[in-house]
Amino acid sequence: MTKLKKNLLAAAVLLAALAVAFGSFLLFAPQDGTTGVDAAPAVDARAVRDSSHRLTSPPRSELTIVEFLDFECEGCGAVYPTVERLRDEYEDRVTFVARYFPMPGHRNSTTAALAVEAAAQQGAFEAMYTKMFTTQKEWGESRESKADLFRTYAAGLGLDMARYDTAVKAPGTLRRVEADQRDGLGLGVQGTPTFFVDGIRIQPPGSYEEFKALIDARLAR
């Protein structure tokens, strides 16, 4: 091999290594003033855990649907009405679970997740979850922090604001968000929304009718 070819090969290897490193940095670099996310996937990754937030809890659940979501993701916002409609329709048969998966490039994705988790610590997960999606168009894609806006949402829900402020800043709250994300990474989640039906990842249905047909088919088994 000539010296020129050796130099070109070395350069190519270096560029490839830099690309991988830079890609990892982009994927897990902090996007909204937090300390960042531990990128290591969960060793025993699970689609749902005992501590996961359930939007429905039927006494005799026949099916579990898990969504890894980002409150700032337009795709998640678009599918939200479908999930709500299905949740109302199957609340006595299907367990719907929401898990955090803030994505890079969304300035307020982790900030929103922290706000929702802080609300969850006061029993208001569903209320804040709903508030985030119903107001997404007002704050999504903003390049400035919306932490103050999310605080007004919490106040509007009647939360204890001293407890809320403490929870938002607590390292344990961020760790709770990261725990969901690590499970997602371990399960191969690369974008949002990503759905799992009884632990099996599915292609996001394109419409309410398609999603309903999928659920009906699984329930009929």
C-alpha positions as a Python dict, from the first residue, in 0.01 Angstrom:
ca = {
    (1, 'M'): (0, 0, 0),
    (2, 'T'): (140, 339, -96),
    (3, 'K'): (199, 611, 161),
    (4, 'L'): (-83, 819, 4),
    (5, 'K'): (-331, 533, 34),
    (6, 'K'): (-228, 474, 395),
    (7, 'N'): (-282, 841, 475),
    (8, 'L'): (-623, 840, 305),
    (9, 'L'): (-725, 527, 493),
    (10, 'A'): (-615, 675, 825),
    (11, 'A'): (-807, 993, 752),
    (12, 'A'): (-1120, 796, 666),
    (13, 'V'): (-1100, 599, 991),
    (14, 'L'): (-1052, 921, 1188),
    (15, 'L'): (-1349, 1087, 1021),
    (16, 'A'): (-1566, 785, 1090),
    (17, 'A'): (-1469, 787, 1456),
    (18, 'L'): (-1538, 1158, 1482),
    (19, 'A'): (-1877, 1112, 1317),
    (20, 'V'): (-1977, 847, 1568),
    (21, 'A'): (-1858, 1058, 1860),
    (22, 'F'): (-2031, 1369, 1731),
    (23, 'G'): (-2352, 1176, 1667),
    (24, 'S'): (-2350, 1046, 2023),
    (25, 'F'): (-2291, 1396, 2152),
    (26, 'L'): (-2587, 1529, 1957),
    (27, 'L'): (-2814, 1251, 2073),
    (28, 'F'): (-2743, 1288, 2442),
    (29, 'A'): (-2619, 1642, 2490),
    (30, 'P'): (-2840, 1852, 2721),
    (31, 'Q'): (-3085, 2060, 2520),
    (32, 'D'): (-3264, 2258, 2786),
    (33, 'G'): (-3042, 2357, 3071),
    (34, 'T'): (-3033, 2018, 3244),
    (35, 'T'): (-2721, 1821, 3323),
    (36, 'G'): (-2776, 1591, 3028),
    (37, 'V'): (-2884, 1228, 2998),
    (38, 'D'): (-2696, 915, 3090),
    (39, 'A'): (-2681, 752, 2748),
    (40, 'A'): (-2631, 398, 2873),
    (41, 'P'): (-2938, 187, 2784),
    (42, 'A'): (-3098, -13, 3064),
    (43, 'V'): (-2946, -360, 3085),
    (44, 'D'): (-3286, -515, 3160),
    (45, 'A'): (-3485, -276, 2940),
    (46, 'R'): (-3862, -309, 2976),
    (47, 'A'): (-4149, -149, 2792),
    (48, 'V'): (-4336, -99, 3117),
    (49, 'R'): (-4241, -108, 3483),
    (50, 'D'): (-4439, -100, 3806),
    (51, 'S'): (-4342, 267, 3842),
    (52, 'S'): (-4450, 365, 3488),
    (53, 'H'): (-4728, 621, 3454),
    (54, 'R'): (-5055, 457, 3359),
    (55, 'L'): (-5330, 658, 3195),
    (56, 'T'): (-5576, 372, 3241),
    (57, 'S'): (-5573, 88, 3492),
    (58, 'P'): (-5854, -157, 3416),
    (59, 'P'): (-5914, -420, 3687),
    (60, 'R'): (-5868, -695, 3428),
    (61, 'S'): (-5636, -556, 3167),
    (62, 'E'): (-5636, -754, 2842),
    (63, 'L'): (-5369, -551, 2661),
    (64, 'T'): (-5098, -299, 2744),
    (65, 'I'): (-5006, -17, 2506),
    (66, 'V'): (-4696, 185, 2588),
    (67, 'E'): (-4598, 510, 2419),
    (68, 'F'): (-4248, 654, 2446),
    (69, 'L'): (-4314, 1023, 2390),
    (70, 'D'): (-4170, 1372, 2377),
    (71, 'F'): (-4410, 1649, 2479),
    (72, 'E'): (-4255, 1883, 2222),
    (73, 'C'): (-4268, 1630, 1937),
    (74, 'E'): (-4519, 1731, 1669),
    (75, 'G'): (-4577, 1365, 1584),
    (76, 'C'): (-4670, 1294, 1946),
    (77, 'G'): (-4896, 1597, 1944),
    (78, 'A'): (-5063, 1474, 1626),
    (79, 'V'): (-5130, 1125, 1764),
    (80, 'Y'): (-5245, 1255, 2104),
    (81, 'P'): (-5615, 1293, 2002),
    (82, 'T'): (-5614, 938, 1867),
    (83, 'V'): (-5466, 801, 2189),
    (84, 'E'): (-5724, 994, 2392),
    (85, 'R'): (-6009, 861, 2180),
    (86, 'L'): (-5885, 504, 2211),
    (87, 'R'): (-5823, 549, 2581),
    (88, 'D'): (-6185, 651, 2635),
    (89, 'E'): (-6309, 362, 2424),
    (90, 'Y'): (-6096, 87, 2578),
    (91, 'E'): (-6035, 215, 2932),
    (92, 'D'): (-6200, -94, 3083),
    (93, 'R'): (-5993, -340, 2877),
    (94, 'V'): (-5658, -181, 2782),
    (95, 'T'): (-5382, -34, 2996),
    (96, 'F'): (-5235, 278, 2834),
    (97, 'V'): (-4889, 377, 2958),
    (98, 'A'): (-4695, 698, 2887),
    (99, 'R'): (-4316, 705, 2917),
    (100, 'Y'): (-4074, 994, 2878),
    (101, 'F'): (-3836, 1005, 2583),
    (102, 'P'): (-3721, 1367, 2531),
    (103, 'M'): (-3551, 1404, 2195),
    (104, 'P'): (-3249, 1615, 2100),
    (105, 'G'): (-3317, 1935, 1909),
    (106, 'H'): (-3623, 2018, 2117),
    (107, 'R'): (-3521, 2298, 2351),
    (108, 'N'): (-3798, 2229, 2602),
    (109, 'S'): (-3846, 1855, 2574),
    (110, 'T'): (-3669, 1769, 2899),
    (111, 'T'): (-3804, 2082, 3068),
    (112, 'A'): (-4157, 1965, 2987),
    (113, 'A'): (-4086, 1613, 3111),
    (114, 'L'): (-3950, 1751, 3438),
    (115, 'A'): (-4262, 1965, 3480),
    (116, 'V'): (-4489, 1667, 3420),
    (117, 'E'): (-4291, 1445, 3656),
    (118, 'A'): (-4296, 1716, 3924),
    (119, 'A'): (-4673, 1731, 3886),
    (120, 'A'): (-4689, 1352, 3901),
    (121, 'Q'): (-4532, 1366, 4246),
    (122, 'Q'): (-4848, 1546, 4355),
    (123, 'G'): (-5080, 1301, 4182),
    (124, 'A'): (-5132, 1524, 3877),
    (125, 'F'): (-4948, 1333, 3604),
    (126, 'E'): (-5248, 1300, 3376),
    (127, 'A'): (-5356, 1661, 3423),
    (128, 'M'): (-5012, 1798, 3332),
    (129, 'Y'): (-4968, 1544, 3051),
    (130, 'T'): (-5294, 1668, 2902),
    (131, 'K'): (-5198, 2033, 2951),
    (132, 'M'): (-4868, 1986, 2767),
    (133, 'F'): (-5028, 1835, 2459),
    (134, 'T'): (-5329, 2067, 2443),
    (135, 'T'): (-5098, 2371, 2456),
    (136, 'Q'): (-4808, 2231, 2251),
    (137, 'K'): (-4864, 2469, 1960),
    (138, 'E'): (-4821, 2764, 2195),
    (139, 'W'): (-4473, 2671, 2318),
    (140, 'G'): (-4334, 2397, 2095),
    (141, 'E'): (-4024, 2469, 1886),
    (142, 'S'): (-3939, 2772, 2098),
    (143, 'R'): (-3568, 2845, 2137),
    (144, 'E'): (-3612, 2988, 2486),
    (145, 'S'): (-3687, 2803, 2805),
    (146, 'K'): (-4055, 2762, 2884),
    (147, 'A'): (-3998, 2659, 3245),
    (148, 'D'): (-4185, 2967, 3371),
    (149, 'L'): (-4480, 2891, 3143),
    (150, 'F'): (-4493, 2532, 3265),
    (151, 'R'): (-4490, 2667, 3620),
    (152, 'T'): (-4805, 2864, 3544),
    (153, 'Y'): (-4963, 2542, 3421),
    (154, 'A'): (-4877, 2378, 3753),
    (155, 'A'): (-5023, 2671, 3945),
    (156, 'G'): (-5338, 2651, 3733),
    (157, 'L'): (-5376, 2288, 3835),
    (158, 'G'): (-5371, 2394, 4198),
    (159, 'L'): (-5042, 2228, 4285),
    (160, 'D'): (-4836, 2315, 4591),
    (161, 'M'): (-4587, 2541, 4416),
    (162, 'A'): (-4315, 2511, 4678),
    (163, 'R'): (-4323, 2133, 4634),
    (164, 'Y'): (-4338, 2171, 4257),
    (165, 'D'): (-4034, 2403, 4244),
    (166, 'T'): (-3835, 2169, 4465),
    (167, 'A'): (-3929, 1867, 4255),
    (168, 'V'): (-3836, 2031, 3922),
    (169, 'K'): (-3486, 2103, 4053),
    (170, 'A'): (-3438, 1773, 4235),
    (171, 'P'): (-3182, 1536, 4078),
    (172, 'G'): (-3420, 1248, 4145),
    (173, 'T'): (-3681, 1398, 3913),
    (174, 'L'): (-3434, 1411, 3625),
    (175, 'R'): (-3322, 1056, 3706),
    (176, 'R'): (-3685, 944, 3681),
    (177, 'V'): (-3709, 1092, 3330),
    (178, 'E'): (-3376, 940, 3234),
    (179, 'A'): (-3484, 598, 3358),
    (180, 'D'): (-3767, 595, 3104),
    (181, 'Q'): (-3530, 707, 2833),
    (182, 'R'): (-3278, 437, 2916),
    (183, 'D'): (-3547, 173, 2887),
    (184, 'G'): (-3643, 318, 2551),
    (185, 'L'): (-3286, 312, 2427),
    (186, 'G'): (-3248, -45, 2545),
    (187, 'L'): (-3559, -139, 2349),
    (188, 'G'): (-3432, 27, 2032),
    (189, 'V'): (-3642, 343, 2047),
    (190, 'Q'): (-3490, 601, 1814),
    (191, 'G'): (-3770, 851, 1772),
    (192, 'T'): (-4111, 952, 1899),
    (193, 'P'): (-4382, 848, 1914),
    (194, 'T'): (-4285, 483, 1950),
    (195, 'F'): (-4549, 233, 2060),
    (196, 'F'): (-4523, -111, 2217),
    (197, 'V'): (-4821, -346, 2235),
    (198, 'D'): (-4771, -611, 2503),
    (199, 'G'): (-4397, -552, 2479),
    (200, 'I'): (-4376, -571, 2099),
    (201, 'R'): (-4280, -257, 1907),
    (202, 'I'): (-4523, -167, 1631),
    (203, 'Q'): (-4526, 77, 1344),
    (204, 'P'): (-4727, 383, 1450),
    (205, 'P'): (-5072, 341, 1289),
    (206, 'G'): (-5154, 622, 1050),
    (207, 'S'): (-5509, 679, 1169),
    (208, 'Y'): (-5754, 613, 1448),
    (209, 'E'): (-5920, 343, 1239),
    (210, 'E'): (-5590, 160, 1185),
    (211, 'F'): (-5498, 179, 1553),
    (212, 'K'): (-5845, 60, 1655),
    (213, 'A'): (-5825, -232, 1412),
    (214, 'L'): (-5489, -331, 1557),
    (215, 'I'): (-5628, -323, 1912),
    (216, 'D'): (-5939, -516, 1816),
    (217, 'A'): (-5728, -782, 1645),
    (218, 'R'): (-5509, -823, 1954),
    (219, 'L'): (-5808, -835, 2189),
    (220, 'A'): (-5972, -1101, 1973),
    (221, 'R'): (-5680, -1340, 2015),
}
